[in-house]
Amino acid sequence: MMTRAPGPSLDLFRGVWHALWPSRCPLCREPLSLSEWDSFCSWCLETIKPVGEPVCRVCGRALSEAGSPPQEVCGFCTTHPPSFDLARVHGIYEGALREAIRDFKFKGKRSLAPAQARLMAEAFSEWFTDVSLDAVVPVPLHKSRIAERGFNQAVDLARPVGRARDLPVLYDALLRTRPTEPQYGLTINQRRENVRGAFSTKRPELVKDRSLILVDDILTTGTTVSECAKMLKRAGAKKVAVLALARAV
């Protein structure tokens, strides 16, 4: 889908708005230029480490540049093959990216949404330009967690991915059937058991014979998205890719 450049009237409106109410970095509150109105400031961006080649061709985990042949599969994917077909992330879960994700998810700072959406769109463009996809699926939260938090961060991250290529976002394709414990601090076996049977396909007809991209905020071992991908494929999905904002290492 072609992206239409802002017209003169929109540019003028943004210019006037910025002159009267200058934009500030949603994280550190430093002033932003007009071109940065939906981004983090340059200081915060400098602390964000994008993940680039070489990466594992399956999970997207960064590989050592020395002696890493193209299309190599990492040791983790060799010993713990995931249900998804490939996964990629924007950056490492540290610095401003870590702070932004935590403030957005746990403190409800929704002003961080545009800047995070911009990073997701950039990562999607970088990693999935040549990947055929039919729809976007956000990783669901349990209804009790949504009631507590007020929103699902994966839904906010899925929207810019859908807009980038005019793909539908399937908000109700997956359902989290029971609450789960946070994955942080658990072993790989504990993580698998924690999410086992925690998801179901609410509307199988939405995913049958389609190539999907799952969206979440953080990817660590990939256990959660692998369980989601397994359920989507059981419902007939042809392919399941994954895009996350950050990878925790």
N, C-alpha and C positions, 0 to 999 in steps of 0.2 A: 504494500500500500504506500503510495506517495504521500509525503508529509507536506502540507501546504505551508509556505512561509507566511509569517504574520504580515497582514496588510498594513498600509500606512496608518490607518486609523487606530489599529491596535497598538502599533509602535508608539504613536503619539499619546494614546491613553496611558500606556505603561510608563512613558517618559514623564508625563505630568504627575502620575501617581507616585513614582519614585522620587520626584523632586519634593513633593509634599510630605510623603511618608516613606523615607528611605528604607529599603529592605535590610534586614539584618540576618546574619547566620543563625539558623534555628537552633544551633547547638551552643555556640560561644557568644552570640549576640554581637559579633563584629560587623561593621557596615559592609554591605555587598554592593558591587557595581550593578548596573541595570541588567547586564548580560548574565549575572549570577543570581537573579531573583529567585530561582527555584532550586538553588544548589547550596552546598556548604561553602564556607569561605576558603580561600586558598590555604590558610594555615591549617584548618581542619583536614582539608583534602590531602595535605602533605603527610598526614599520619595514617592515611588509608593505604594499605598495601594491596593493590590488585593482584589477583592470581592469573599468571600468564603461562604460556608454554615454557617448558614441557610439563604436561600433566598426564595423569592416568587417563587412558582413553575411555574408561568406564565411569569412574566416580569423580574425575576432575581434580583429584588430590595432586598437589604440586610434587614433581619429581626432582631429584637432584640433577642439575644441568650436566654434571660431569658423567658421561657414559650412559645417558638415558636415551635410548633409541626412540624414534617416533612410534606412536601407537603402542607404547608399552603399557601393560597392565600392572598396577601396583600389587605389592604383596598382600595387602588387606583384601582386595577384590579377588585375588587368587584363592585365598583361604576362606573368604566369606562372600561368595558371589551374590550380588544384590538382585532384586527382582526388577529394578529399573534398567533401562538400556544405556543411559548415559546421564551424568549429572555434572553441572558446572556451577560456579559461584562467582560473585563479583570480587570479593576481597577476603582478607584474613580478619578474623574476629578479634580485633585489638584496636587501640587508639580511638579515634573519633567514631569509627564504624561501630565498635563495641558499645561506646557510650550512647550513640544515637539509637541503636537497637534496644538497649536496656531502658532508656528514657521513654522511648515510644511504647514499648510493650508493658512495662511495669509502672510507669508514672503517667501514662496517658497523654504524652506530649504530642498531640496530633499535628502540631506545626512542623514536625519533622517529616511528615508524609511526602510532601513534594520532592524534597531532596533525596529521600530514599527511593522514591519512584524513578527519579532521573537515573540513579545508579543502576536500578534494575533494568531499565530500558537500554542503557548502555551495554550492560552485560548480555542481555538477550540479543542485541544486535551483533555483538562480538562473537558469541559462541554458537548462535542458532540461525544465522542467516541462510545457510544451505540445508537446514533440517526441515523436512516437511512436517507440518503440524496442523491439527484440525481444531484444537480447543485448549483452553487453560483451566486447570483444576487447582484451587487453593487447598492446602492441607487443612482439614477442618479442626476446630476446637470442640470440646464437649460443651453442651449447653450450660453446664454449671460454671465453666470457666468463662464463657462469654458473658454470663450474668454478672460475674465478679469483675471482669475487665471492661466490659462494655463494647468490645469489638474484637474481631479476629485480624491480627496483623498480617496474616498470609493473604487475606482478601484484599487489603490495601496494596499489597505488593503484586498481586495477580492482575489488577486492573491495568497498570502501565504496560505489562507484558501483552495483554490482549490488545490494547490500543496500538502497540507498535506494529502489529501486522493484521489488525482488524479481525482478531480471533475472538470467538465467544468465550466468556468466562462462565464455567459451569459451577455455580455456587452450591448446588445441591446434588452434585454427582456422588460425592462421598459424604459419609456420616460417621462421626466418632461416637461409637455406641456406649462407651463407658469412660469415666475419667481415668487418667493415668498419672503416675508419679512423674515428676521432672526427671529427664534422662541424665541430667548432670550428675557425675560422680558414680554412675552405675557401670558395671562391667559390660562387655559386649553381650554376654549371655543374659544378664539381668535386663539389659535394654530390650533384647528380643522378647523376653518373657513379659516385660512391662507393656509392650504394645501388641502382643499377640492377641488377635481377635478383637482389637479395639476399634476397627474400622469396618464399614460395610458399604456396599454400593447402593445408594438410596434409589437411584433411577438408572438401572443397567442400560436402558435403551439410549441414554445420552452418550455412552462411551463405546458401545459396540462398534467394532471395525474402525475405530478412530485412533489417530496418533495424538497423544496428549502430552502436555507439559505440566508437571506438578510444581507448585510454587510454595516456598516456605522462607522463613527469615534466616535460620541458622542450620547448617549442615555439619554434623560431627562424624559419626560413624555411618550415617545414612540409614540407620535401622528404622526410623519412623517412616521416611519416604519409601523405603523398600517394602514395608508392610502395606502402605497405601498402594504402591504399584502392583503388588501381588493381588490385592482385591480388585483393582481396576482391570487387570488382565484376566482374572477369573470371570469378570463380567463381559469379557469380549474385546477389551481394548487391544489394538494392534501393536502399539508401541507406547512406552511411557518414558519421557525424559524428565529431568529435574533441574530447576534453577532456584538457587538460594542467594540471598544477599551476602551472606558471610559463611566462612568455614572456621569452626573452632578447631584448634590444633593442640 
